[in-house]
Amino acid sequence: MTLKLRGIIPPMVTPFGEEERVDEEALRREAHYHLDCGVHGLCVTGSTGEGASLAAEEAAQVARVVVDEVDGQVPVISGIIRDSTREVIRYGLELRDTGVQALQITPAHYLFTPDAEATIEYYGEIAEAVGLPIIIYNVVPWASIAPRTLARILDEIPLVVGVKQSGGDIHALADLLAINPQGGVVLTAIDDLLYPSFMLGARGAIAATLTMAPRLCVRLWEAVGEGRHDEALVIHGKLLPIWRAIDGPNMPARIKAGLVMQGRSGGRPRNPMARVTAKEAKAIRAALENAELIPATAQKR
């Protein structure tokens, strides 16, 4: 498959069952659900997928299951959230044989901010060792990569094919799009500003809201692309409360709760992630009702 990074690419949850093992059947059901919604790709083992809690073998297991279920219909990207070049390469080599088309990789981020040259060297070493296309996951607040450094990496390292700009910083997204690097695509993960991100020129999104409401997000992407901005603004108004309800330190747990409310296969979060409180669940349910993703009468039964 030729890698096409565009459109709506939900970062999937990793459903856990008994003894916190990966629930492969639930994972398959979620992948199938997203495909039915018309998504343009899938991302596994990222932040939403609790990738930081997964051993390399588990990450490969998740990737292999989703690649098998997707069966070439859309590209599958696998996230790596590690803190040394050596560990990222170890995970990358484990994932290379699963059939994923690309890796989504955070910068090194333990208690310090690598400078520009160290960051460029980091991604260069990983690319050379693993040999798969790489998307930079620019999410860590204390190790955020500046737009000009991102552009350099895209233009200087052929296997780095994209950037996922996260962390709520639409200013950095705007600056990166203005630089217009030729070596890769710019994707957004600014959940509350998906609509303006697409208007600014982001080629797509890999963001948690997409996982909660993939069909709505596909509609938003299509509405913007076709110039139907009144409709896009209405969809934005439905998506914004969803992001406000799931945004928090236990975001994967909140997303999983929201999936269960929709009758989907969320599974449980992995310890020690905090479970969803009654107050959080109420906010999630209200947001889903507002977006017409669950019936407003469901809570009254």
Secondary structure, 3 states (H helix, E strand, C coil): CCCCCCEECCECCCCECHHHCECHHHHHHHHHHHHHCCCCCEEECCCCCCHHHCCHHHHHHHHHHHHHHHCCCCCEEEEECCCCHHHHHHHHHHHHCCCCCEEEECCCCCCCCCCHHHHHHHHHHHHHHHCCCEEEEECCHHHCCCHHHHHHHHHHCCCEEEEEECCCCHHHHHHHHHHCCCCCEEEECCHHHHHHHHHHCCCEECCHHHHHCHHHHHHHHHHHHCCCHHHHHHHHHHHHHHHHHHCCCCHHHHHHHHHHHCCCCCCECCCCCCCCCHHHHHHHHHHHHHCCCCCCCHHHC
